[in-house]
Amino acid sequence: MHNLLIAAQRLDLPVRVPAAVLAETYRGTGADALVIATAIRLGGGIVATGDPDDLRSLARDQRNVKVEGVN
């Protein structure tokens, strides 16, 4: 994740995280559909996740949304 954030900074790309995802991360729960919905609403992007298979399934019909797995 750190490397993705550094790359985004170098390329001057915005990084967006829905507030609900921050809250759920803090509590230890997931927000898979919300992350994909946000990426779609914002016109696409790269979604970094520890659960890439599940998110790829949700984004399978979205050409402008790419899901990257992180450890």
C-alpha positions as a Markdown table, in Angstrom:
| # | Residue | x | y | z |
|---|---|---|---|---|
| 1 | Met | 0.0 | 0.0 | 0.0 |
| 2 | His | 2.8 | 2.4 | 0.8 |
| 3 | Asn | 4.3 | 1.9 | -2.6 |
| 4 | Leu | 1.0 | 2.6 | -4.3 |
| 5 | Leu | 0.6 | 5.8 | -2.3 |
| 6 | Ile | 4.1 | 6.9 | -3.2 |
| 7 | Ala | 3.5 | 6.3 | -6.9 |
| 8 | Ala | 0.2 | 8.2 | -6.7 |
| 9 | Gln | 2.1 | 11.1 | -5.1 |
| 10 | Arg | 4.8 | 11.1 | -7.7 |
| 11 | Leu | 2.3 | 11.1 | -10.5 |
| 12 | Asp | 0.2 | 13.8 | -8.8 |
| 13 | Leu | -2.9 | 11.5 | -8.8 |
| 14 | Pro | -5.6 | 11.9 | -6.2 |
| 15 | Val | -6.2 | 9.3 | -3.6 |
| 16 | Arg | -9.7 | 9.0 | -2.3 |
| 17 | Val | -11.1 | 6.8 | 0.5 |
| 18 | Pro | -14.8 | 6.9 | 1.4 |
| 19 | Ala | -15.4 | 8.0 | 5.0 |
| 20 | Ala | -17.4 | 4.9 | 5.7 |
| 21 | Val | -14.4 | 2.8 | 4.6 |
| 22 | Leu | -12.2 | 4.6 | 7.1 |
| 23 | Ala | -14.7 | 4.0 | 9.9 |
| 24 | Glu | -15.1 | 0.3 | 9.0 |
| 25 | Thr | -11.4 | -0.2 | 8.7 |
| 26 | Tyr | -10.9 | 1.3 | 12.1 |
| 27 | Arg | -13.6 | -1.1 | 13.5 |
| 28 | Gly | -12.2 | -4.1 | 11.6 |
| 29 | Thr | -15.0 | -4.6 | 9.2 |
| 30 | Gly | -15.1 | -4.4 | 5.3 |
| 31 | Ala | -16.8 | -2.1 | 2.8 |
| 32 | Asp | -16.3 | -3.9 | -0.5 |
| 33 | Ala | -19.2 | -2.7 | -2.5 |
| 34 | Leu | -18.9 | 0.9 | -1.3 |
| 35 | Val | -15.3 | 1.1 | -2.6 |
| 36 | Ile | -16.2 | -0.1 | -6.0 |
| 37 | Ala | -19.3 | 2.1 | -6.2 |
| 38 | Thr | -17.1 | 5.1 | -5.2 |
| 39 | Ala | -14.6 | 4.3 | -8.0 |
| 40 | Ile | -17.3 | 4.0 | -10.5 |
| 41 | Arg | -19.0 | 7.3 | -9.4 |
| 42 | Leu | -15.6 | 9.1 | -9.7 |
| 43 | Gly | -15.0 | 7.9 | -13.2 |
| 44 | Gly | -12.7 | 5.0 | -12.5 |
| 45 | Gly | -9.5 | 4.3 | -10.8 |
| 46 | Ile | -7.3 | 1.8 | -9.0 |
| 47 | Val | -8.7 | 0.1 | -6.0 |
| 48 | Ala | -6.1 | -1.4 | -3.6 |
| 49 | Thr | -7.4 | -4.2 | -1.3 |
| 50 | Gly | -6.4 | -7.2 | 0.7 |
| 51 | Asp | -9.4 | -9.0 | -0.9 |
| 52 | Pro | -8.8 | -8.6 | -4.7 |
| 53 | Asp | -10.9 | -11.6 | -5.8 |
| 54 | Asp | -14.1 | -10.3 | -4.2 |
| 55 | Leu | -13.6 | -6.8 | -5.5 |
| 56 | Arg | -12.7 | -8.0 | -9.0 |
| 57 | Ser | -16.0 | -9.8 | -9.0 |
| 58 | Leu | -17.8 | -6.6 | -8.1 |
| 59 | Ala | -15.9 | -4.6 | -10.7 |
| 60 | Arg | -15.9 | -7.1 | -13.5 |
| 61 | Asp | -18.1 | -5.0 | -15.9 |
| 62 | Gln | -16.3 | -1.7 | -15.2 |
| 63 | Arg | -13.4 | -1.2 | -17.7 |
| 64 | Asn | -12.3 | 2.0 | -15.9 |
| 65 | Val | -11.9 | 0.3 | -12.5 |
| 66 | Lys | -8.8 | -1.8 | -11.8 |
| 67 | Val | -8.4 | -3.8 | -8.6 |
| 68 | Glu | -4.9 | -4.4 | -7.2 |
| 69 | Gly | -4.2 | -6.8 | -4.3 |
| 70 | Val | -2.0 | -5.6 | -1.5 |
| 71 | Asn | -0.6 | -7.4 | 1.5 |
